[in-house]
């Protein structure tokens, strides 16, 4: 039996506890106390850039990463902001600035859009990721490496 510590590798199935917050420490997402988020590296559960930060860490390691926009959710793209006719929304949908609305794509997927402004007949919707342009902090602890694939 090997006494080497378990290390996160490409394709490892791991368990982490984490906190994700903005640079000013405003919380975005986190595991609950005692909860472990289990996933396999490379399956797309986390941003690839976040997964790459975990490779090489040993079980029990706690690390804090400052993730700039280019390594996180990118920068806002003005081409992802659209003005739509209010008539394109259901009549009974009460819209206000800041609402996040799900839109169906031609492929059947749903993408979120944030209402950024409204006029009498027009609604402007931003389809950029809500964290685009933000630096955030990824505070993570490697709780388990369930396998160690070489």
Backbone as JSON Lines, residues from 0, in Angstrom:
{"i":0,"aa":"X","n":[0.84,-1.18,0.0],"ca":[0.0,0.0,0.0],"c":[0.88,1.24,0.0]}
{"i":1,"aa":"X","n":[0.57,2.18,-0.84],"ca":[1.38,3.39,-0.99],"c":[1.07,4.38,0.13]}
{"i":2,"aa":"X","n":[2.13,5.04,0.6],"ca":[1.92,6.06,1.63],"c":[1.93,7.46,1.02]}
{"i":3,"aa":"X","n":[2.02,7.51,-0.32],"ca":[2.0,8.82,-0.98],"c":[0.63,9.46,-0.8]}
{"i":4,"aa":"X","n":[0.61,10.78,-0.62],"ca":[-0.69,11.45,-0.49],"c":[-1.45,11.41,-1.82]}
{"i":5,"aa":"X","n":[-2.76,11.38,-1.73],"ca":[-3.58,11.42,-2.93],"c":[-3.53,12.83,-3.51]}
{"i":6,"aa":"X","n":[-3.3,12.89,-4.82],"ca":[-3.11,14.15,-5.51],"c":[-4.13,14.24,-6.65]}
{"i":7,"aa":"X","n":[-4.69,15.42,-6.85],"ca":[-5.63,15.64,-7.95],"c":[-4.86,15.58,-9.26]}
{"i":8,"aa":"X","n":[-5.36,14.76,-10.18],"ca":[-4.76,14.63,-11.5],"c":[-5.85,14.86,-12.55]}
{"i":9,"aa":"X","n":[-5.42,14.99,-13.81],"ca":[-6.4,15.08,-14.89],"c":[-7.26,13.83,-14.84]}
{"i":10,"aa":"X","n":[-8.55,13.99,-14.95],"ca":[-9.55,12.91,-14.93],"c":[-9.82,12.34,-13.55]}
{"i":11,"aa":"X","n":[-9.2,12.87,-12.47],"ca":[-9.5,12.39,-11.13],"c":[-10.94,12.74,-10.76]}
{"i":12,"aa":"X","n":[-11.56,11.84,-10.01],"ca":[-12.85,12.17,-9.39],"c":[-12.51,12.68,-7.99]}
{"i":13,"aa":"X","n":[-12.99,13.9,-7.69],"ca":[-12.6,14.54,-6.43],"c":[-13.81,15.08,-5.7]}
{"i":14,"aa":"X","n":[-13.6,15.41,-4.44],"ca":[-14.59,16.11,-3.63],"c":[-13.95,17.36,-3.06]}
{"i":15,"aa":"X","n":[-14.66,18.48,-3.2],"ca":[-14.14,19.75,-2.69],"c":[-15.21,20.45,-1.86]}
{"i":16,"aa":"X","n":[-14.76,21.3,-0.98],"ca":[-15.63,22.3,-0.38],"c":[-15.08,23.63,-0.88]}
{"i":17,"aa":"X","n":[-15.97,24.59,-1.15],"ca":[-15.48,25.83,-1.75],"c":[-16.38,27.0,-1.42]}
{"i":18,"aa":"X","n":[-15.8,28.17,-1.59],"ca":[-16.53,29.44,-1.57],"c":[-16.09,30.22,-2.8]}
{"i":19,"aa":"X","n":[-17.06,30.79,-3.47],"ca":[-16.8,31.65,-4.63],"c":[-17.36,33.01,-4.26]}
{"i":20,"aa":"X","n":[-16.52,34.04,-4.31],"ca":[-17.01,35.38,-3.99],"c":[-16.34,36.41,-4.89]}
{"i":21,"aa":"X","n":[-16.96,37.57,-4.99],"ca":[-16.38,38.67,-5.75],"c":[-15.13,39.17,-5.03]}
{"i":22,"aa":"X","n":[-14.35,39.97,-5.7],"ca":[-13.12,40.5,-5.12],"c":[-13.38,41.27,-3.83]}
{"i":23,"aa":"X","n":[-14.59,41.86,-3.7],"ca":[-14.93,42.58,-2.46],"c":[-15.5,41.65,-1.4]}
{"i":24,"aa":"X","n":[-15.41,40.32,-1.67],"ca":[-15.85,39.25,-0.76],"c":[-17.37,39.08,-0.69]}
{"i":25,"aa":"X","n":[-18.11,39.67,-1.65],"ca":[-19.55,39.4,-1.76],"c":[-19.71,37.95,-2.2]}
{"i":26,"aa":"X","n":[-20.42,37.12,-1.41],"ca":[-20.56,35.71,-1.78],"c":[-21.36,35.52,-3.07]}
{"i":27,"aa":"X","n":[-20.91,34.53,-3.87],"ca":[-21.6,34.17,-5.11],"c":[-22.18,32.77,-4.97]}
{"i":28,"aa":"X","n":[-21.33,31.83,-4.52],"ca":[-21.74,30.43,-4.4],"c":[-20.82,29.76,-3.39]}
{"i":29,"aa":"X","n":[-21.32,28.7,-2.79],"ca":[-20.48,27.96,-1.84],"c":[-21.13,26.63,-1.52]}
{"i":30,"aa":"X","n":[-20.31,25.7,-1.03],"ca":[-20.86,24.47,-0.49],"c":[-21.32,24.78,0.93]}
{"i":31,"aa":"X","n":[-22.32,24.07,1.37],"ca":[-22.81,24.23,2.74],"c":[-21.83,23.55,3.7]}
{"i":32,"aa":"X","n":[-21.8,23.97,4.97],"ca":[-20.91,23.31,5.93],"c":[-21.17,21.8,5.95]}
{"i":33,"aa":"X","n":[-20.11,21.02,5.84],"ca":[-20.22,19.57,5.83],"c":[-20.55,18.98,4.45]}
{"i":34,"aa":"X","n":[-20.88,19.83,3.48],"ca":[-21.2,19.36,2.13],"c":[-19.92,19.25,1.31]}
{"i":35,"aa":"X","n":[-19.84,18.23,0.48],"ca":[-18.72,18.05,-0.44],"c":[-19.28,18.02,-1.85]}
{"i":36,"aa":"X","n":[-18.71,18.83,-2.73],"ca":[-19.09,18.84,-4.14],"c":[-18.21,17.84,-4.85]}
{"i":37,"aa":"X","n":[-18.83,16.78,-5.37],"ca":[-18.08,15.68,-6.0],"c":[-18.24,15.76,-7.52]}
{"i":38,"aa":"X","n":[-17.12,15.66,-8.24],"ca":[-17.14,15.72,-9.7],"c":[-15.85,15.14,-10.25]}
{"i":39,"aa":"X","n":[-15.82,14.95,-11.56],"ca":[-14.62,14.45,-12.23],"c":[-13.98,15.58,-13.02]}
{"i":40,"aa":"X","n":[-12.67,15.77,-12.82],"ca":[-11.91,16.76,-13.58],"c":[-12.09,16.47,-15.07]}
{"i":41,"aa":"X","n":[-12.38,17.5,-15.84],"ca":[-12.49,17.36,-17.28],"c":[-13.9,17.15,-17.8]}
{"i":42,"aa":"X","n":[-14.86,16.94,-16.91],"ca":[-16.24,16.72,-17.37],"c":[-17.02,18.02,-17.54]}
{"i":43,"aa":"X","n":[-16.42,19.15,-17.17],"ca":[-17.08,20.43,-17.39],"c":[-17.96,20.9,-16.25]}
{"i":44,"aa":"X","n":[-17.86,20.27,-15.09],"ca":[-18.65,20.7,-13.94],"c":[-18.22,22.08,-13.44]}
{"i":45,"aa":"X","n":[-16.93,22.34,-13.57],"ca":[-16.36,23.65,-13.22],"c":[-15.75,24.23,-14.49]}
{"i":46,"aa":"X","n":[-15.5,25.52,-14.48],"ca":[-14.75,26.13,-15.57],"c":[-13.42,25.39,-15.7]}
{"i":47,"aa":"X","n":[-12.99,25.14,-16.93],"ca":[-11.74,24.42,-17.17],"c":[-10.57,25.11,-16.45]}
{"i":48,"aa":"X","n":[-10.57,26.45,-16.45],"ca":[-9.47,27.16,-15.78],"c":[-9.48,26.93,-14.27]}
{"i":49,"aa":"X","n":[-10.66,26.76,-13.67],"ca":[-10.71,26.47,-12.23],"c":[-10.24,25.04,-11.98]}
{"i":50,"aa":"X","n":[-10.68,24.12,-12.84],"ca":[-10.23,22.74,-12.68],"c":[-8.71,22.64,-12.77]}
{"i":51,"aa":"X","n":[-8.11,23.39,-13.69],"ca":[-6.65,23.31,-13.86],"c":[-5.92,23.8,-12.62]}
{"i":52,"aa":"X","n":[-6.53,24.7,-11.85],"ca":[-5.91,25.17,-10.61],"c":[-5.83,24.06,-9.57]}
{"i":53,"aa":"X","n":[-6.71,23.08,-9.67],"ca":[-6.78,22.01,-8.66],"c":[-5.79,20.88,-8.93]}
{"i":54,"aa":"X","n":[-5.37,20.73,-10.18],"ca":[-4.48,19.63,-10.54],"c":[-3.14,19.81,-9.8]}
{"i":55,"aa":"X","n":[-2.73,18.73,-9.16],"ca":[-1.47,18.75,-8.41],"c":[-1.65,19.0,-6.92]}
{"i":56,"aa":"X","n":[-2.88,19.41,-6.51],"ca":[-3.11,19.64,-5.08],"c":[-3.38,18.32,-4.37]}
{"i":57,"aa":"X","n":[-2.9,18.21,-3.13],"ca":[-3.09,17.01,-2.32],"c":[-4.37,17.11,-1.51]}
{"i":58,"aa":"X","n":[-4.9,15.96,-1.13],"ca":[-6.05,15.91,-0.22],"c":[-5.7,16.69,1.04]}
{"i":59,"aa":"X","n":[-6.62,17.52,1.48],"ca":[-6.42,18.33,2.68],"c":[-5.92,19.73,2.38]}
{"i":60,"aa":"X","n":[-5.47,19.97,1.16],"ca":[-4.95,21.28,0.79],"c":[-6.08,22.3,0.73]}
{"i":61,"aa":"X","n":[-5.87,23.45,1.34],"ca":[-6.78,24.6,1.24],"c":[-6.04,25.65,0.44]}
{"i":62,"aa":"X","n":[-6.69,26.2,-0.58],"ca":[-6.04,27.19,-1.44],"c":[-7.03,28.3,-1.78]}
{"i":63,"aa":"X","n":[-6.49,29.49,-1.98],"ca":[-7.31,30.64,-2.36],"c":[-6.72,31.2,-3.65]}
{"i":64,"aa":"X","n":[-7.57,31.3,-4.68],"ca":[-7.14,31.79,-5.99],"c":[-7.91,33.05,-6.35]}
{"i":65,"aa":"X","n":[-7.21,34.05,-6.83],"ca":[-7.84,35.25,-7.37],"c":[-7.92,35.05,-8.87]}
{"i":66,"aa":"X","n":[-9.13,35.0,-9.4],"ca":[-9.34,34.64,-10.8],"c":[-9.78,35.88,-11.58]}
{"i":67,"aa":"X","n":[-8.92,36.38,-12.48],"ca":[-9.27,37.56,-13.28],"c":[-10.27,37.18,-14.38]}
{"i":68,"aa":"X","n":[-10.95,38.17,-14.95],"ca":[-11.97,37.87,-15.98],"c":[-11.49,36.96,-17.1]}
{"i":69,"aa":"X","n":[-10.25,37.17,-17.56],"ca":[-9.78,36.36,-18.69],"c":[-9.64,34.88,-18.34]}
{"i":70,"aa":"X","n":[-9.53,34.54,-17.05],"ca":[-9.45,33.14,-16.62],"c":[-10.77,32.66,-16.03]}
{"i":71,"aa":"X","n":[-11.73,33.56,-15.92],"ca":[-13.03,33.22,-15.34],"c":[-14.13,33.21,-16.39]}
{"i":72,"aa":"X","n":[-14.97,34.2,-16.33],"ca":[-16.15,34.25,-17.21],"c":[-15.97,35.23,-18.37]}
{"i":73,"aa":"X","n":[-14.73,35.66,-18.6],"ca":[-14.45,36.53,-19.74],"c":[-14.91,37.96,-19.5]}
{"i":74,"aa":"X","n":[-14.86,38.73,-20.57],"ca":[-15.27,40.13,-20.53],"c":[-16.62,40.29,-21.21]}
{"i":75,"aa":"X","n":[-17.41,41.25,-20.78],"ca":[-18.7,41.46,-21.45],"c":[-18.5,41.77,-22.93]}
{"i":76,"aa":"X","n":[-19.34,41.21,-23.76],"ca":[-19.3,41.44,-25.2],"c":[-20.54,42.22,-25.59]}
{"i":77,"aa":"X","n":[-20.37,43.45,-26.09],"ca":[-21.54,44.26,-26.47],"c":[-22.43,43.55,-27.49]}
{"i":78,"aa":"X","n":[-21.88,42.62,-28.26],"ca":[-22.68,41.89,-29.24],"c":[-23.67,40.93,-28.58]}
{"i":79,"aa":"X","n":[-23.51,40.7,-27.28],"ca":[-24.42,39.82,-26.55],"c":[-25.55,40.58,-25.86]}
{"i":80,"aa":"X","n":[-25.73,41.85,-26.21],"ca":[-26.81,42.67,-25.66],"c":[-27.79,42.94,-26.8]}
{"i":81,"aa":"X","n":[-29.04,42.55,-26.59],"ca":[-30.05,42.65,-27.64],"c":[-31.24,43.46,-27.17]}
{"i":82,"aa":"X","n":[-31.82,44.22,-28.1],"ca":[-33.08,44.92,-27.83],"c":[-34.18,44.11,-28.51]}
{"i":83,"aa":"X","n":[-35.18,43.77,-27.72],"ca":[-36.29,42.94,-28.2],"c":[-37.6,43.71,-28.03]}
{"i":84,"aa":"X","n":[-38.57,43.34,-28.82],"ca":[-39.9,43.92,-28.69],"c":[-40.56,43.37,-27.44]}
{"i":85,"aa":"X","n":[-41.23,44.23,-26.69],"ca":[-41.95,43.78,-25.49],"c":[-42.97,42.71,-25.85]}
{"i":86,"aa":"X","n":[-43.52,42.79,-27.08],"ca":[-44.53,41.83,-27.53],"c":[-43.97,40.41,-27.64]}
{"i":87,"aa":"X","n":[-42.63,40.26,-27.67],"ca":[-42.03,38.93,-27.75],"c":[-42.09,38.19,-26.41]}
{"i":88,"aa":"X","n":[-42.46,38.88,-25.35],"ca":[-42.57,38.29,-24.02],"c":[-44.03,38.01,-23.72]}
{"i":89,"aa":"X","n":[-44.33,37.0,-22.91],"ca":[-45.73,36.74,-22.55],"c":[-46.36,37.98,-21.9]}
{"i":90,"aa":"X","n":[-47.63,38.22,-22.25],"ca":[-48.35,39.39,-21.71],"c":[-48.37,39.4,-20.19]}
{"i":91,"aa":"X","n":[-48.46,38.21,-19.59],"ca":[-48.58,38.15,-18.12],"c":[-47.22,38.13,-17.41]}
{"i":92,"aa":"X","n":[-46.12,38.3,-18.16],"ca":[-44.79,38.32,-17.54],"c":[-44.47,39.75,-17.1]}
{"i":93,"aa":"X","n":[-44.41,39.93,-15.78],"ca":[-44.06,41.24,-15.23],"c":[-42.54,41.37,-15.27]}
{"i":94,"aa":"X","n":[-42.04,42.23,-16.13],"ca":[-40.6,42.42,-16.27],"c":[-40.13,43.67,-15.57]}
{"i":95,"aa":"X","n":[-38.92,43.58,-15.0],"ca":[-38.29,44.78,-14.45],"c":[-36.78,44.66,-14.64]}
{"i":96,"aa":"X","n":[-36.1,45.78,-14.62],"ca":[-34.65,45.8,-14.78],"c":[-34.03,44.94,-13.67]}
{"i":97,"aa":"X","n":[-33.09,44.09,-14.07],"ca":[-32.42,43.19,-13.14],"c":[-32.97,41.77,-13.18]}
{"i":98,"aa":"X","n":[-34.15,41.58,-13.74],"ca":[-34.71,40.23,-13.85],"c":[-33.84,39.37,-14.75]}
{"i":99,"aa":"X","n":[-33.68,38.11,-14.4],"ca":[-33.01,37.14,-15.25],"c":[-34.09,36.24,-15.82]}
{"i":100,"aa":"X","n":[-34.13,36.17,-17.15],"ca":[-35.17,35.44,-17.86],"c":[-34.51,34.33,-18.67]}
{"i":101,"aa":"X","n":[-35.12,33.15,-18.7],"ca":[-34.62,32.05,-19.53],"c":[-35.17,32.15,-20.94]}
{"i":102,"aa":"X","n":[-34.29,32.01,-21.92],"ca":[-34.68,32.07,-23.33],"c":[-34.3,30.76,-23.99]}
{"i":103,"aa":"X","n":[-35.2,30.21,-24.81],"ca":[-34.92,28.98,-25.55],"c":[-34.12,29.31,-26.8]}
{"i":104,"aa":"X","n":[-33.08,28.51,-27.04],"ca":[-32.28,28.67,-28.26],"c":[-32.87,27.77,-29.34]}
{"i":105,"aa":"X","n":[-32.48,27.98,-30.59],"ca":[-32.96,27.1,-31.67],"c":[-32.6,25.63,-31.45]}
{"i":106,"aa":"X","n":[-31.54,25.36,-30.68],"ca":[-31.14,23.97,-30.43],"c":[-31.89,23.36,-29.25]}
{"i":107,"aa":"X","n":[-32.78,24.14,-28.61],"ca":[-33.56,23.61,-27.5],"c":[-32.94,23.85,-26.13]}
{"i":108,"aa":"X","n":[-31.75,24.46,-26.09],"ca":[-31.13,24.8,-24.81],"c":[-31.79,26.06,-24.26]}
{"i":109,"aa":"X","n":[-31.57,26.3,-22.97],"ca":[-32.07,27.54,-22.38],"c":[-30.87,28.36,-21.94]}
{"i":110,"aa":"X","n":[-30.89,29.66,-22.28],"ca":[-29.83,30.56,-21.86],"c":[-30.45,31.7,-21.05]}
{"i":111,"aa":"X","n":[-29.77,32.12,-19.98],"ca":[-30.3,33.23,-19.2],"c":[-29.91,34.58,-19.8]}
{"i":112,"aa":"X","n":[-30.81,35.52,-19.69],"ca":[-30.54,36.89,-20.09],"c":[-31.01,37.83,-19.0]}
{"i":113,"aa":"X","n":[-30.27,38.89,-18.77],"ca":[-30.61,39.86,-17.72],"c":[-31.22,41.1,-18.37]}
{"i":114,"aa":"X","n":[-32.4,41.5,-17.88],"ca":[-33.05,42.71,-18.38],"c":[-32.25,43.91,-17.86]}
{"i":115,"aa":"X","n":[-31.69,44.71,-18.8],"ca":[-30.86,45.84,-18.39],"c":[-31.56,47.19,-18.58]}
{"i":116,"aa":"X","n":[-32.56,47.24,-19.46],"ca":[-33.34,48.48,-19.58],"c":[-34.66,48.16,-20.26]}
{"i":117,"aa":"X","n":[-35.62,49.05,-20.04],"ca":[-36.95,48.88,-20.64],"c":[-37.49,50.22,-21.08]}
{"i":118,"aa":"X","n":[-38.03,50.23,-22.29],"ca":[-38.79,51.37,-22.77],"c":[-40.23,50.87,-22.97]}
{"i":119,"aa":"X","n":[-41.08,51.74,-23.48],"ca":[-42.48,51.36,-23.62],"c":[-42.66,50.08,-24.44]}
{"i":120,"aa":"X","n":[-41.99,50.0,-25.6],"ca":[-42.17,48.85,-26.48],"c":[-40.94,47.95,-26.6]}
{"i":121,"aa":"X","n":[-39.82,48.36,-25.98],"ca":[-38.57,47.62,-26.12],"c":[-38.03,47.15,-24.77]}
{"i":122,"aa":"X","n":[-37.37,46.0,-24.8],"ca":[-36.7,45.45,-23.62],"c":[-35.27,45.12,-24.06]}
{"i":123,"aa":"X","n":[-34.27,45.66,-23.35],"ca":[-32.88,45.36,-23.67],"c":[-32.4,44.27,-22.71]}
{"i":124,"aa":"X","n":[-31.85,43.19,-23.31],"ca":[-31.45,42.01,-22.55],"c":[-29.96,41.74,-22.79]}
{"i":125,"aa":"X","n":[-29.25,41.51,-21.7],"ca":[-27.81,41.22,-21.74],"c":[-27.64,39.71,-21.55]}
{"i":126,"aa":"X","n":[-27.07,39.05,-22.57],"ca":[-26.84,37.61,-22.51],"c":[-25.43,37.25,-22.08]}
{"i":127,"aa":"X","n":[-24.63,38.23,-21.68],"ca":[-23.31,37.94,-21.13],"c":[-23.5,37.23,-19.79]}
{"i":128,"aa":"X","n":[-22.52,36.41,-19.4],"ca":[-22.57,35.78,-18.08],"c":[-22.61,36.89,-17.03]}
{"i":129,"aa":"X","n":[-23.43,36.74,-15.99],"ca":[-23.5,37.79,-14.95],"c":[-22.16,38.14,-14.31]}
{"i":130,"aa":"X","n":[-21.2,37.21,-14.35],"ca":[-19.88,37.47,-13.77],"c":[-18.85,37.9,-14.8]}
{"i":131,"aa":"X","n":[-19.28,38.12,-16.05],"ca":[-18.34,38.6,-17.08],"c":[-17.74,39.92,-16.63]}
{"i":132,"aa":"X","n":[-16.43,40.05,-16.75],"ca":[-15.74,41.27,-16.37],"c":[-15.36,41.34,-14.9]}
{"i":133,"aa":"X","n":[-15.76,40.34,-14.12],"ca":[-15.5,40.35,-12.68],"c":[-14.29,39.5,-12.34]}
{"i":134,"aa":"X","n":[-13.46,39.99,-11.41],"ca":[-12.45,39.16,-10.78],"c":[-13.13,38.53,-9.59]}
{"i":135,"aa":"X","n":[-12.92,37.23,-9.39],"ca":[-13.54,36.59,-8.23],"c":[-12.5,35.74,-7.5]}
{"i":136,"aa":"X","n":[-12.87,35.35,-6.29],"ca":[-12.0,34.56,-5.43],"c":[-12.58,33.16,-5.32]}
{"i":137,"aa":"X","n":[-11.75,32.17,-5.61],"ca":[-12.11,30.76,-5.51],"c":[-11.32,30.19,-4.34]}
{"i":138,"aa":"X","n":[-12.0,29.99,-3.21],"ca":[-11.38,29.46,-2.0],"c":[-11.83,28.01,-1.9]}
{"i":139,"aa":"X","n":[-10.88,27.09,-1.98],"ca":[-11.24,25.68,-2.12],"c":[-10.41,24.8,-1.19]}
{"i":140,"aa":"X","n":[-11.02,23.71,-0.74],"ca":[-10.3,22.69,0.02],"c":[-10.53,21.35,-0.68]}
{"i":141,"aa":"X","n":[-9.45,20.64,-0.93],"ca":[-9.54,19.3,-1.51],"c":[-9.92,18.35,-0.38]}
{"i":142,"aa":"X","n":[-11.15,17.88,-0.4],"ca":[-11.65,17.0,0.67],"c":[-11.34,15.53,0.38]}
{"i":143,"aa":"X","n":[-11.35,15.15,-0.9],"ca":[-11.12,13.74,-1.24],"c":[-10.68,13.62,-2.69]}
{"i":144,"aa":"X","n":[-9.84,12.63,-2.94],"ca":[-9.54,12.17,-4.3],"c":[-9.99,10.72,-4.3]}
{"i":145,"aa":"X","n":[-11.05,10.44,-5.05],"ca":[-11.66,9.13,-5.0],"c":[-10.9,8.11,-5.84]}
{"i":146,"aa":"X","n":[-10.17,8.6,-6.82],"ca":[-9.32,7.73,-7.62],"c":[-8.14,8.56,-8.06]}
{"i":147,"aa":"X","n":[-7.11,7.91,-8.47],"ca":[-5.91,8.62,-8.91],"c":[-5.49,8.02,-10.24]}
{"i":148,"aa":"X","n":[-6.07,8.59,-11.31],"ca":[-5.8,8.08,-12.65],"c":[-4.52,8.71,-13.17]}
{"i":149,"aa":"X","n":[-3.6,7.91,-13.67],"ca":[-2.37,8.48,-14.2],"c":[-2.52,8.79,-15.66]}
